[in-house]
Amino acid sequence: MDAREFLLNECANLNTVLEETLRYEYGVEGSRIFFEECLNRLELIEQLINAASPTSSTALSEYFYKLEELSSLISRIERSSLKEYSWPFLEEFKEISLSACTDPNTTQVDENGNPYPPQVHVLAEGGLSSYLIHVDGRRIPSKRRILTIFFPRTLKHYVLLHPILGHEMGHAIFSIAAYEGLLDKVVEEYLIQKSRFFTSESSIAEWLYTTSVTPKSVSIFLSVIEAELEIDQSNVMTDYIDFVAWKEEFLCDFIGLLMFGPSFLAAQCDLLYSIDSTGSEIGNYHPPTACRVNTMIAAAQILGYDTLKFDTDIQIAVDAFWKSILEKKQLDSWFDVFTNDQIQTTLTKLSAFLSTHKKALYPQPTTERIQPLIKQVLKKIPPVGYEFKLKTVDGELTPDLAFDYSVDFRDILFAGWIAASAGDPSLNFEDANKLCEYGILQQRAIKMMNAEVNKGAV
């Protein structure tokens, strides 16, 4: 077979794999949507291959990688299974992704002329650093995007840590061509070009290697990579650091914070410092942990998350929570790479962007919303909220079906983190986490019942 015939044969093989794999039920919603989407992609790729010249090596090479990507996607779906993660958390998370990760410029639309929303799939595998969202390539022929969420297998029920997926959602949003330019402009214009250190590659290298200023922990790390990789100030930006990736990491941290609020900051502090305890490691694709955490702490304070006032007994737990956060802040100003003015402007611009996507922006928390949930967790009760409102119709009281009261699952997560900080020996982090998982489950059930009532089905 020549290359074109080989690829057409691979299309036939993938069609067989689809029939063998997706005849099973994967996930709550089954596999029909995944099957139809994968089959649609396969048919589009096969059409491209049929239309290509047998001697067009460039085009055929591109189609080879499209088939490989599709094969990997089918494999990921096959490896997932029921009960691998916290279902209620994901159902809430999916509602955010439906708006934020729908490509507004797609040429394929449903019968109502609307872009197809993304489909979310989940895998629980790997260790502490496994939190990520695998995003379709930008040139994958498709009707809808498929987002594959990865959870660490050991943390699959730790809903208090799952807000870190807000950062990964940032990567998914940034991968949409319609949003990339806008988001890149925000980061470049308001963070990078106004930074004390990041205005050019030479200024970044100088920031890293100014030995009289650079923290000792950073210098030690740099000396290690210098010896192992022959890296120094002259080539660190060309041969080691991918600063485009660094910029995207900062952007995604901001999106994660605005999407999940204080629970994102808490999860980020715990997870990043579990991987890099000094906060000083210089990554190829990731800025130092301490720079990221310091930036997010400053952003949280600018947003006023730490200014809420509660009843005296609750305030003790709240103060303990923020104390634990501030203990993660590195006091050396070397790690403070952005000014408060830069952070404030970036928050304003990104808040405006996220507010155009339903549920993507975390509503500013209030004492009235958060305090009852904290009290429930402290009493070992799953934190939920429900309110049934009556109205008078023809002189009789009747349920007001137009009244929509719901508790945001991100409020539950914030309350859980605060309760876990209360110092109650009978309520450790694992217990608070489990209560919040149950709370999100019960709140999901309330939401579903309200929807049925409002449809007149009950």
PyMOL commands that set and color helices and strands:
alter all, ss='L'
color gray80, all
select helices_A, chain A and resi 3-21+32-51+57-79+87-100+128-130+153-155+162-174+177-192+201-209+216-229+236-239+243-260+262-275+289-302+305-307+312-326+333-335+340-354+367-378+409-420+429-454
alter helices_A, ss='H'
color red, helices_A
select strands_A, chain A and resi 119-124+132-134+146-151+390-393+396-399
alter strands_A, ss='S'
color yellow, strands_A
deselect
rebuild
show_as cartoon
